[in-house]
Amino acid sequence: MSEKLAKLRMQLIVPCYNEEENIPLFVAAAEQNLREYDWHILFVNDGSTDNSWGEILRISKKHSRVHGICFARNFGHQNALKAGLEEAWEHHEADVYVTLDADLQHPLEFIPEMVKAWRGGARIVQAARQDEGRKISLFKKLTSKLFYGVFSMLSGVKLQHGMADFRLLDHGVLEFIVSCHDKDFFLRGLLPWSGLRMELLPYKPHERQHGVSKFTVRKMCSLAMTGIVGYSVRPLYCSIILGLISLIISLAYFIYVIVIASMGGSDISVGWPSLIATVLAIGGVQLFMLGILGIYLGKLYMEHKGRPTYVVGARTRE
């Protein structure tokens, strides 16, 4: 391996939530797999309820390559990523930045492949998870495909299946990220939206050694909604289409009632159940459209408040 590659400065940005047992294993894996680089780890403790922050403090006191910041409470995975990237930018300590999770499912031994792609000219090297041969529930597979499919269709930003938060970024990309001031930070959508040169690399994830996944269906839905609303107004156009469809159905039903009444072949009162169903359907469509408008207005309201998206309660270095 060349001297140039050996001197590459690398910052690992690692959000963690209740990963007390995995944090020391993560540092050990970095020591084993990243010997060729001048690497540092920045853990972002996202309001963990276990002793994750205690482990970060303990290791940082013995290991000069390990640093950490601790949120005052849980602000979410994407905000933890944002905080880590902004902290890394403030200290300017690396040539490349790798974002990955603390649960060791993102293999650190895959990082040299990402560095190779970066040296080949890619500004962003995005790892794409391959699930073939893994024991994953049917529900998890379906919800994952639905997430990427719905987001790509409604947001206008193409997301490949398996594109999670395991990626390598160069310094210029980090500068672009910190220049954005989105309240609803969604890095998976922001990077493809930017148009910066990106290369996808397939990888096989490891099985989780300790703990359980924190990415629940509710969080997946919330993340999808954040991305869709943050990167597109297509849902508003969808509400217009739904409104037109309901109007056409209503007019068709109105014409049907007039025709039946003029022919005198049926008692109009027989149609009351279907009429009530139609009214309820139209009301449901209207409430749906109002809900979409409410989400966009709510986002504008929260943006206008200007509150920070996270609060740092402690750092290993001041």
C-alpha positions as CSV (number, residue, x, y, z in Angstrom):
1,M,0.0,0.0,0.0
2,S,1.4,3.4,-1.0
3,E,2.7,6.0,1.5
4,K,0.0,8.4,0.3
5,L,-2.8,6.0,1.1
6,A,-1.2,5.2,4.5
7,K,-1.3,8.9,5.4
8,L,-4.9,9.4,4.5
9,R,-6.7,11.1,7.4
10,M,-10.1,9.6,8.0
11,Q,-12.9,10.6,10.4
12,L,-15.6,8.0,11.4
13,I,-18.8,9.6,12.4
14,V,-20.9,7.2,14.4
15,P,-24.3,7.9,15.8
16,C,-25.2,5.6,18.7
17,Y,-28.3,5.0,20.7
18,N,-28.2,2.4,23.5
19,E,-25.1,0.7,22.1
20,E,-23.1,0.3,25.3
21,E,-21.9,-3.2,24.5
22,N,-21.0,-2.4,20.9
23,I,-19.0,0.7,21.4
24,P,-15.8,-1.0,22.7
25,L,-16.2,-3.7,20.0
26,F,-16.5,-0.9,17.3
27,V,-13.2,0.7,18.5
28,A,-11.5,-2.7,18.4
29,A,-12.7,-3.3,14.9
30,A,-11.4,0.1,13.8
31,E,-8.0,-0.7,15.3
32,Q,-7.9,-4.0,13.4
33,N,-9.2,-2.9,10.0
34,L,-8.0,0.7,9.6
35,R,-4.3,0.4,10.4
36,E,-3.4,1.9,7.0
37,Y,-5.1,5.2,7.8
38,D,-4.7,8.1,10.3
39,W,-8.2,7.5,11.6
40,H,-10.3,9.1,14.4
41,I,-13.8,8.2,15.7
42,L,-16.4,10.7,16.7
43,F,-19.3,9.0,18.5
44,V,-22.6,11.0,18.8
45,N,-24.6,9.7,21.7
46,D,-28.2,10.4,20.8
47,G,-29.6,10.5,24.3
48,S,-29.0,6.9,25.2
49,T,-30.7,5.5,28.3
50,D,-28.0,2.9,28.9
51,N,-24.3,3.6,29.7
52,S,-23.2,4.4,26.1
53,W,-21.9,7.8,27.1
54,G,-20.0,6.3,30.0
55,E,-18.3,3.9,27.6
56,I,-17.4,6.7,25.2
57,L,-15.9,8.8,28.1
58,R,-14.0,5.8,29.4
59,I,-12.5,4.9,26.0
60,S,-11.7,8.5,25.0
61,K,-9.6,8.9,28.1
62,K,-7.4,6.0,27.1
63,H,-7.6,6.4,23.4
64,S,-6.6,9.7,21.7
65,R,-8.3,8.7,18.5
66,V,-11.7,8.5,20.1
67,H,-13.9,11.5,20.8
68,G,-17.6,12.0,21.4
69,I,-20.5,14.4,21.9
70,C,-23.6,13.7,23.9
71,F,-27.1,15.1,23.2
72,A,-29.1,16.6,26.0
73,R,-31.9,14.2,25.0
74,N,-32.8,12.0,22.1
75,F,-33.0,14.1,18.9
76,G,-33.0,11.3,16.3
77,H,-30.5,9.5,14.1
78,Q,-30.5,12.0,11.3
79,N,-29.8,14.9,13.7
80,A,-27.0,12.8,15.3
81,L,-25.5,12.5,11.8
82,K,-25.8,16.2,11.3
83,A,-24.2,17.0,14.6
84,G,-21.3,14.7,13.9
85,L,-20.7,16.2,10.4
86,E,-20.8,19.7,11.8
87,E,-18.4,18.8,14.6
88,A,-16.1,17.2,12.1
89,W,-16.2,20.3,9.9
90,E,-15.4,22.6,12.8
91,H,-12.2,20.7,13.6
92,H,-11.0,20.0,10.0
93,E,-9.2,16.9,11.0
94,A,-9.7,14.6,8.0
95,D,-9.5,14.2,4.2
96,V,-12.5,11.8,4.1
97,Y,-15.4,11.2,6.3
98,V,-17.2,7.9,6.8
99,T,-20.7,7.8,8.4
100,L,-21.8,4.4,9.8
101,D,-23.7,2.9,12.6
102,A,-22.3,1.7,15.9
103,D,-24.0,-1.7,15.8
104,L,-21.2,-3.2,13.6
105,Q,-23.6,-4.2,10.9
106,H,-21.7,-1.8,8.6
107,P,-18.4,-3.7,8.1
108,L,-15.3,-1.6,8.8
109,E,-13.3,-4.0,6.6
110,F,-15.3,-2.7,3.6
111,I,-13.9,0.9,4.1
112,P,-10.7,0.3,2.0
113,E,-13.0,-0.5,-1.0
114,M,-14.7,2.8,-0.4
115,V,-11.4,4.6,-0.3
116,K,-10.4,3.0,-3.5
117,A,-13.6,4.2,-5.2
118,W,-13.0,7.7,-3.8
119,R,-9.4,7.7,-5.2
120,G,-11.0,6.7,-8.5
121,G,-12.8,10.1,-8.6
122,A,-16.1,9.6,-6.7
123,R,-17.0,12.4,-4.4
124,I,-19.5,10.3,-2.5
125,V,-19.1,6.5,-2.1
126,Q,-22.4,5.1,-1.0
127,A,-22.6,1.5,0.3
128,A,-25.7,-0.3,-0.8
129,R,-26.9,-3.2,1.4
130,Q,-27.4,-6.6,-0.3
131,D,-29.9,-8.8,1.5
132,E,-29.6,-12.0,-0.5
133,G,-29.0,-14.9,1.7
134,R,-29.8,-13.0,4.9
135,K,-32.5,-14.1,7.3
136,I,-34.9,-11.2,7.1
137,S,-38.6,-11.3,7.8
138,L,-41.0,-10.9,4.9
139,F,-42.5,-7.9,6.7
140,K,-39.1,-6.2,6.9
141,K,-38.4,-6.9,3.2
142,L,-41.7,-5.5,2.1
143,T,-41.6,-2.3,4.3
144,S,-38.0,-1.7,3.2
145,K,-38.9,-1.9,-0.5
146,L,-42.0,0.2,0.1
147,F,-39.9,2.9,1.8
148,Y,-37.4,3.2,-1.1
149,G,-40.1,2.9,-3.7
150,V,-42.6,5.5,-2.3
151,F,-39.8,7.9,-1.5
152,S,-38.4,7.8,-5.0
153,M,-41.8,8.1,-6.6
154,L,-43.1,11.1,-4.5
155,S,-39.9,13.0,-3.8
156,G,-38.3,13.0,-7.3
157,V,-35.0,11.9,-5.8
158,K,-33.9,8.4,-6.8
159,L,-32.9,6.1,-3.9
160,Q,-31.5,2.7,-4.6
161,H,-32.7,-0.1,-2.4
162,G,-30.3,-0.6,0.5
163,M,-28.9,2.9,0.6
164,A,-28.6,3.5,4.3
165,D,-26.2,5.8,6.2
166,F,-23.0,3.9,5.4
167,R,-21.0,6.1,3.1
168,L,-17.7,7.9,2.5
169,L,-17.6,11.7,1.8
170,D,-14.8,13.9,0.7
171,H,-14.1,17.3,2.2
172,G,-15.9,19.3,-0.5
173,V,-19.1,17.2,0.1
174,L,-18.9,17.9,3.8
175,E,-18.6,21.6,3.1
176,F,-21.8,21.4,1.0
177,I,-23.6,19.5,3.7
178,V,-22.8,22.0,6.5
179,S,-23.8,24.9,4.2
180,C,-27.4,23.5,4.1
181,H,-29.6,24.5,7.0
182,D,-32.5,22.1,6.7
183,K,-34.4,21.6,9.9
184,D,-35.6,18.2,8.8
185,F,-32.2,16.8,7.9
186,F,-32.3,13.7,5.6
187,L,-28.9,12.9,4.3
188,R,-30.0,9.9,2.2
189,G,-32.0,12.4,0.1
190,L,-29.7,15.4,0.2
191,L,-26.7,13.7,-1.4
192,P,-28.5,12.3,-4.5
193,W,-30.3,15.6,-4.8
194,S,-27.0,17.5,-4.9
195,G,-25.9,15.9,-8.2
196,L,-22.4,15.4,-6.9
197,R,-20.6,12.4,-8.4
198,M,-21.7,9.3,-6.4
199,E,-20.6,5.7,-6.8
200,L,-22.6,2.8,-5.4
201,L,-20.8,-0.2,-3.9
202,P,-22.7,-3.3,-2.8
203,Y,-21.8,-4.8,0.5
204,K,-22.9,-7.7,2.8
205,P,-23.9,-6.4,6.2
206,H,-22.9,-8.2,9.4
207,E,-25.4,-9.6,11.8
208,R,-25.9,-7.5,14.9
209,Q,-23.9,-8.8,17.9
210,H,-25.6,-7.0,20.7
211,G,-28.9,-5.2,21.2
212,V,-31.8,-4.8,18.9
213,S,-32.5,-2.6,15.9
214,K,-33.8,0.9,16.8
215,F,-35.2,1.5,13.4
216,T,-38.8,0.7,14.0
217,V,-41.7,0.8,11.4
218,R,-42.8,4.1,13.0
219,K,-39.4,5.6,12.6
220,M,-39.2,4.4,9.0
221,C,-42.6,6.0,8.2
222,S,-41.4,9.3,9.9
223,L,-38.2,9.2,8.0
224,A,-40.0,8.7,4.7
225,M,-42.5,11.5,5.4
226,T,-39.6,13.8,6.3
227,G,-37.8,13.0,3.1
228,I,-40.9,13.3,0.9
229,V,-42.1,16.6,2.3
230,G,-38.5,18.0,2.4
231,Y,-37.6,17.3,-1.2
232,S,-40.8,17.6,-3.2
233,V,-44.3,19.2,-3.5
234,R,-45.6,16.2,-5.4
235,P,-48.0,15.2,-2.6
236,L,-49.7,18.5,-3.1
237,Y,-50.2,17.6,-6.8
238,C,-51.5,14.2,-5.7
239,S,-54.1,15.9,-3.6
240,I,-55.3,17.9,-6.6
241,I,-55.6,14.7,-8.6
242,L,-57.6,13.0,-5.8
243,G,-59.8,16.1,-5.6
244,L,-60.5,15.9,-9.4
245,I,-61.2,12.2,-9.2
246,S,-63.7,12.7,-6.3
247,L,-65.4,15.5,-8.3
248,I,-65.8,13.3,-11.4
249,I,-67.2,10.5,-9.3
250,S,-69.7,12.9,-7.6
251,L,-70.8,14.4,-10.9
252,A,-71.2,10.9,-12.4
253,Y,-73.3,9.9,-9.4
254,F,-75.4,13.1,-9.7
255,I,-76.1,12.3,-13.3
256,Y,-77.0,8.8,-12.4
257,V,-79.6,10.0,-9.8
258,I,-81.2,12.4,-12.3
259,V,-81.5,9.8,-15.0
260,I,-83.0,7.2,-12.7
261,A,-85.4,9.8,-11.3
262,S,-86.5,10.9,-14.8
263,M,-87.1,7.4,-15.9
264,G,-89.3,6.7,-12.9
265,G,-88.0,3.2,-12.6
266,S,-86.7,3.3,-9.1
267,D,-87.3,4.9,-5.8
268,I,-84.5,7.4,-5.2
269,S,-84.5,6.6,-1.5
270,V,-83.0,3.2,-2.4
271,G,-79.8,5.0,-3.3
272,W,-79.3,6.5,0.2
273,P,-76.6,4.0,1.3
274,S,-74.5,4.6,-1.7
275,L,-75.0,8.4,-1.4
276,I,-73.8,8.3,2.2
277,A,-70.8,6.2,1.1
278,T,-70.0,8.7,-1.6
279,V,-70.3,11.6,0.9
280,L,-68.0,9.8,3.3
281,A,-65.5,9.1,0.6
282,I,-65.4,12.7,-0.5
283,G,-65.0,13.8,3.1
284,G,-62.2,11.4,3.6
285,V,-60.4,12.7,0.5
286,Q,-60.9,16.3,1.7
287,L,-59.4,15.4,5.2
288,F,-56.5,13.7,3.5
289,M,-55.8,16.8,1.4
290,L,-56.1,19.0,4.4
291,G,-53.6,16.7,6.2
292,I,-51.1,17.1,3.5
293,L,-51.5,20.9,3.5
294,G,-51.2,20.8,7.3
295,I,-47.9,18.9,7.2
296,Y,-46.3,21.5,4.8
297,L,-47.6,24.4,6.8
298,G,-46.3,22.7,10.0
299,K,-42.9,22.4,8.5
300,L,-42.9,26.1,7.6
301,Y,-44.0,26.9,11.1
302,M,-41.2,24.9,12.7
303,E,-38.6,26.4,10.2
304,H,-39.8,29.9,11.1
305,K,-39.2,29.3,14.9
306,G,-35.5,28.9,14.2
307,R,-34.9,26.5,17.1
308,P,-31.7,24.3,16.9
309,T,-32.3,20.8,15.6
310,Y,-30.2,19.4,18.5
311,V,-28.7,20.4,21.8
312,V,-25.3,19.1,22.8
313,G,-25.1,18.4,26.6
314,A,-21.4,17.3,26.8
315,R,-18.3,16.7,24.8
316,T,-15.2,14.6,25.5
317,R,-13.1,17.6,24.4
318,E,-14.0,21.3,24.9
